[in-house]
Amino acid sequence: MKNITISDVAEALGVSKTTVSRAISGKGRIGAETREKVLAYIEKHNYTPNVIAKSLAQSKTYNIGVMIPAEYDITDLPFFQSCLFGIQEIAATMDYDILLTISKPEDTSHLERIVTNRKVDGVILMRTFVDDKQAKVLAKRGLPFVTIGSTNVEQAIQVDQDHKNACKELTSILLMKKMTRIALIGGDENHVVTQNRLRGYIEAFEDAGIPVIEDLIYLGANNQVLLEQRVEDILQKGADCIISMDDALCGNVLKKLRAEHVKVPGDIKIASFYNSSLLENNVPSITSLSFDEKELGMVACRNLMDKIEDKETHKTTTLGYQVILRESTQ
């Protein structure tokens, strides 16, 4: 049995193709009786409008853009992969496909081309920056968009994990365990998530009435040589704990400590501000924060779909976390 088309439905009912399209989309002027007649016919004959027909009828592409930063490291893949699974799961239920793009944060030409050529109905930015040029382009163009991560671009719909309070709670627990010389190692200072994690770390010290040792804060540890130098500095300064802002950094810290024959947790305690698969087999097990990346992607996509459909959306959504205490801080 061949698939029927809008033309077949229109011919069978003696109405125009425009009338059929309006009945399917629910938009445009059409009588209730006619709409019911069209809908009853297509249900009886198992008619499913294809995406191209729907896009023409509703002036939509049925695509969403997902932007991944070009400077991501291979160790970021578990995070992006889990987020994408969540995005895809929601998009598929709405008959949407994903246009995945990798672009440099400072280069908006690719994004502008996608928007200008009307390739997508909305965009999800998977990383935010202190000076977020991509978010500013989308805000200026008026295209619906969601950021995974917080941003100061007013028009953005933001979905983020509670990095600041999570990092604050973990740091507070370590301080209560009598660790006061806690070193912090982080990545790119231009990432908003880096700044949020740093803020949580500092607030934990302030709430405990313990001065922050500025010389034990190391950001911009973006390569192995630099990271090893900073671990050497931390050991020389007599730190009693090292917190890494993500598991990739933590893995490299552990590698350096093993090379220096420094025992964890005997000689120094270790914690990480993330809980990915990268460290799951480490001995000793690593104290860390646990977030649900798939949920993050699902919520971001659901909010984008609502915005595209002109439904009410939350301006900011913050997801929870768990502190997982393990052997590395005992």
matplotlib code that plots the C-alpha trace (Angstrom):
import matplotlib.pyplot as plt

x = [0.0, 1.5, 2.0, -0.7, 0.2, -1.4, -2.6, -4.3, -6.1, -7.2, -8.5, -10.4, -12.1, -12.6, -10.7, -7.5, -4.0, -3.8, -6.8, -5.2, -2.0, -3.9, -5.8, -2.5, -0.6, -3.5, -2.7, -4.6, -8.3, -10.3, -13.7, -13.9, -16.0, -13.5, -10.6, -12.3, -13.1, -9.4, -8.0, -10.5, -9.5, -5.7, -6.1, -8.2, -5.6, -2.6, -1.3, 1.9, 3.1, 6.8, 9.1, 9.6, 5.8, 5.5, 8.3, 6.7, 3.3, 4.7, 7.7, 10.1, 13.2, 12.7, 16.5, 18.2, 21.8, 24.1, 27.4, 30.5, 33.6, 36.6, 39.0, 37.5, 39.9, 39.4, 38.8, 35.7, 34.0, 32.2, 30.5, 29.5, 28.4, 26.1, 24.6, 24.0, 22.3, 19.9, 19.4, 18.8, 16.2, 14.0, 14.6, 13.5, 10.2, 9.5, 10.5, 13.6, 17.1, 20.4, 22.8, 26.1, 28.7, 32.2, 33.3, 35.9, 34.4, 35.8, 34.7, 31.0, 31.1, 29.8, 27.0, 26.0, 25.9, 23.6, 21.3, 21.3, 20.6, 17.7, 19.2, 17.8, 14.9, 17.0, 20.4, 21.9, 25.3, 27.1, 29.7, 29.5, 32.3, 32.9, 32.7, 30.2, 30.2, 28.0, 25.3, 25.4, 25.0, 21.9, 20.4, 20.9, 19.4, 16.4, 16.7, 15.6, 18.6, 19.6, 23.0, 24.3, 26.0, 25.3, 25.8, 25.3, 23.5, 20.0, 18.1, 19.5, 17.5, 20.1, 20.3, 23.2, 24.4, 24.9, 28.7, 29.2, 27.3, 28.6, 32.2, 31.5, 30.0, 32.8, 35.5, 33.6, 33.7, 37.4, 37.9, 35.9, 38.3, 41.0, 42.5, 43.3, 46.1, 43.9, 45.4, 43.0, 43.9, 41.7, 41.5, 40.6, 39.7, 37.4, 35.0, 32.1, 32.1, 35.7, 34.7, 31.7, 33.8, 36.4, 33.7, 32.4, 35.9, 36.5, 33.1, 33.8, 36.9, 35.1, 32.2, 34.7, 36.6, 39.8, 41.9, 42.3, 45.9, 46.1, 49.4, 47.7, 45.2, 46.4, 44.1, 45.0, 46.6, 46.0, 48.9, 50.8, 54.1, 52.5, 50.4, 53.4, 55.2, 52.2, 52.0, 55.7, 55.0, 52.0, 54.1, 56.9, 54.4, 53.2, 49.6, 47.6, 45.0, 44.7, 41.3, 41.1, 38.3, 37.6, 38.6, 41.0, 43.1, 42.8, 44.0, 47.1, 47.7, 47.6, 50.0, 52.5, 52.1, 52.8, 55.9, 57.1, 56.2, 53.7, 51.1, 47.3, 45.8, 48.8, 51.0, 48.3, 44.6, 42.9, 39.4, 37.8, 35.0, 33.6, 32.7, 33.2, 34.2, 37.8, 38.6, 36.2, 39.0, 41.5, 43.0, 42.4, 38.9, 38.6, 36.3, 34.3, 31.0, 28.5, 26.2, 23.8, 24.9, 22.2, 19.5, 21.3, 20.9, 17.3, 16.3, 18.2, 16.5, 13.0, 13.4, 14.5, 11.5, 9.2, 10.8, 10.4, 6.7, 6.3, 5.4, 6.3, 9.9, 12.0, 14.7, 17.1, 17.1, 19.7, 20.2, 21.4, 24.5, 25.8, 29.0, 30.7, 33.3, 35.8, 39.2, 41.3, 40.3, 40.3]
y = [0.0, 3.3, 6.2, 8.8, 12.5, 15.8, 15.9, 12.6, 13.7, 17.0, 15.2, 12.6, 15.2, 17.8, 20.5, 22.4, 21.2, 24.4, 23.4, 20.0, 21.6, 24.0, 21.0, 19.2, 22.2, 23.5, 27.0, 29.3, 29.8, 26.6, 25.5, 23.1, 20.6, 20.6, 20.1, 17.2, 15.7, 16.0, 14.6, 11.7, 10.8, 10.9, 8.8, 6.2, 6.0, 6.1, 9.3, 10.6, 14.0, 13.8, 16.4, 18.3, 18.7, 19.8, 22.2, 23.8, 24.0, 25.4, 27.4, 25.3, 23.4, 20.7, 21.0, 22.4, 23.4, 22.1, 24.0, 22.3, 24.5, 23.7, 23.9, 20.9, 18.2, 14.5, 14.1, 16.3, 13.7, 11.8, 15.0, 16.1, 12.6, 12.2, 15.7, 14.8, 11.6, 13.7, 16.3, 13.6, 11.7, 14.8, 16.1, 12.7, 12.8, 16.2, 15.0, 17.2, 16.4, 17.7, 19.8, 19.3, 22.0, 22.5, 26.1, 28.4, 30.6, 33.8, 32.9, 33.3, 33.1, 29.4, 30.1, 33.3, 31.3, 28.7, 31.3, 33.4, 30.4, 29.4, 25.9, 25.6, 26.7, 27.1, 26.5, 24.9, 26.2, 23.5, 25.7, 29.3, 31.9, 35.1, 37.1, 34.9, 36.1, 33.2, 33.9, 37.6, 36.7, 34.6, 37.2, 39.9, 37.6, 36.8, 33.0, 30.8, 29.5, 27.7, 27.7, 24.8, 26.9, 30.3, 33.5, 37.2, 37.5, 38.5, 36.8, 33.4, 30.5, 29.0, 25.4, 24.7, 22.4, 24.0, 24.2, 27.0, 25.5, 22.0, 23.1, 25.2, 22.2, 19.8, 22.4, 23.1, 19.3, 19.2, 22.2, 20.6, 17.6, 20.0, 20.5, 24.2, 24.3, 23.2, 23.8, 24.3, 23.5, 24.6, 25.1, 27.9, 31.1, 32.2, 29.4, 30.5, 27.1, 27.7, 31.0, 29.4, 26.6, 29.1, 31.2, 28.2, 27.3, 30.8, 31.1, 27.9, 29.5, 32.8, 31.0, 29.0, 32.1, 30.7, 32.9, 31.7, 31.1, 32.8, 31.1, 27.7, 28.7, 27.6, 28.3, 27.9, 24.5, 23.6, 21.3, 18.5, 20.3, 23.3, 21.1, 19.1, 22.3, 23.4, 20.1, 20.4, 23.9, 22.6, 19.9, 22.4, 24.7, 21.9, 21.6, 19.0, 18.6, 19.2, 19.8, 19.5, 21.3, 18.3, 14.6, 15.1, 17.4, 15.1, 12.2, 14.1, 15.2, 11.6, 10.6, 13.2, 12.2, 8.6, 9.6, 11.5, 8.6, 10.7, 8.6, 9.4, 9.8, 9.2, 12.1, 14.3, 14.2, 14.5, 15.5, 16.4, 18.7, 16.1, 12.4, 10.9, 7.5, 8.7, 8.0, 5.2, 2.5, 4.6, 3.2, 4.8, 5.9, 9.7, 12.0, 14.0, 15.7, 13.8, 15.5, 14.0, 15.2, 13.3, 15.1, 18.4, 17.7, 16.6, 19.7, 22.0, 20.5, 20.5, 24.2, 25.0, 23.1, 25.1, 28.4, 27.4, 26.6, 30.0, 28.2, 29.6, 28.7, 29.1, 31.7, 29.8, 26.1, 24.8, 21.1, 19.4, 17.4, 14.8, 15.0, 11.5, 11.0, 8.3, 7.0, 9.8, 12.2, 9.8]
z = [0.0, -1.1, 1.2, 0.7, 0.2, 1.1, -2.6, -2.2, 1.0, -0.6, -3.7, -1.7, 0.4, -2.3, -0.5, -1.2, -0.2, 1.9, 3.8, 4.5, 5.6, 8.0, 9.5, 10.1, 11.5, 13.5, 12.2, 9.9, 9.4, 8.8, 10.0, 12.9, 10.9, 8.0, 10.3, 12.0, 8.6, 7.4, 10.7, 10.7, 7.1, 7.7, 10.9, 9.0, 6.2, 8.5, 6.8, 8.4, 7.0, 6.2, 7.6, 4.3, 4.0, 7.6, 7.3, 4.2, 5.9, 9.1, 7.8, 9.9, 9.1, 11.8, 12.6, 15.7, 15.8, 18.5, 18.8, 20.3, 20.9, 18.7, 21.6, 23.5, 24.6, 23.8, 27.6, 27.2, 25.0, 27.7, 28.8, 25.3, 24.3, 27.3, 26.7, 23.0, 24.0, 26.1, 23.3, 20.7, 22.9, 23.2, 19.6, 18.2, 20.0, 18.2, 14.8, 14.9, 13.6, 14.9, 12.9, 14.9, 14.4, 15.8, 15.9, 17.5, 20.3, 18.7, 15.1, 14.6, 10.8, 10.6, 13.1, 11.2, 7.9, 9.4, 10.8, 7.6, 5.4, 7.8, 8.4, 11.9, 14.1, 17.2, 18.6, 21.7, 22.8, 24.7, 26.4, 27.5, 27.7, 29.7, 26.4, 24.6, 21.0, 19.7, 22.3, 21.3, 17.6, 18.3, 20.5, 17.8, 15.2, 17.4, 16.9, 19.9, 21.7, 24.9, 26.6, 28.5, 31.2, 32.5, 30.5, 30.9, 27.6, 28.6, 25.8, 26.5, 28.1, 30.4, 31.7, 34.0, 36.7, 40.1, 39.8, 42.3, 45.2, 44.4, 44.5, 47.6, 49.4, 48.5, 49.5, 52.8, 53.6, 53.0, 55.3, 58.0, 57.7, 58.8, 55.4, 55.1, 52.6, 49.7, 46.2, 43.2, 39.6, 36.8, 33.1, 30.8, 32.7, 29.8, 30.5, 32.7, 34.4, 35.5, 37.1, 38.8, 40.3, 41.5, 43.1, 45.0, 46.2, 47.5, 49.2, 51.2, 52.7, 53.4, 55.2, 57.2, 58.2, 56.7, 54.5, 50.9, 49.9, 46.5, 45.7, 45.7, 43.0, 39.5, 36.5, 32.8, 33.3, 29.6, 28.8, 30.5, 30.9, 32.6, 34.8, 36.0, 36.9, 39.0, 40.8, 41.7, 43.1, 45.1, 46.7, 47.5, 49.2, 51.5, 50.4, 52.2, 49.4, 45.6, 44.0, 40.2, 38.3, 36.2, 35.9, 33.0, 35.0, 38.0, 36.0, 35.0, 38.5, 39.7, 37.0, 38.1, 41.8, 41.0, 39.0, 42.1, 44.4, 46.3, 48.0, 47.9, 50.4, 52.7, 51.6, 50.0, 49.6, 46.1, 45.0, 41.6, 40.6, 38.3, 38.3, 34.9, 33.6, 33.3, 37.0, 37.8, 38.0, 39.8, 43.0, 45.4, 44.4, 44.0, 46.0, 43.5, 42.4, 40.4, 37.8, 35.3, 31.8, 29.9, 32.0, 31.2, 27.5, 27.8, 29.8, 27.4, 24.3, 25.9, 26.8, 23.3, 21.8, 24.1, 23.0, 19.3, 19.9, 21.7, 24.9, 28.3, 29.3, 32.4, 32.0, 34.1, 35.1, 37.6, 38.1, 41.2, 42.1, 44.6, 46.7, 46.7, 49.4, 48.6, 49.6, 48.2, 51.0, 53.9]

ax = plt.figure().add_subplot(projection="3d")
ax.plot(x, y, z, "-o")
ax.set_aspect("equal")
plt.show()
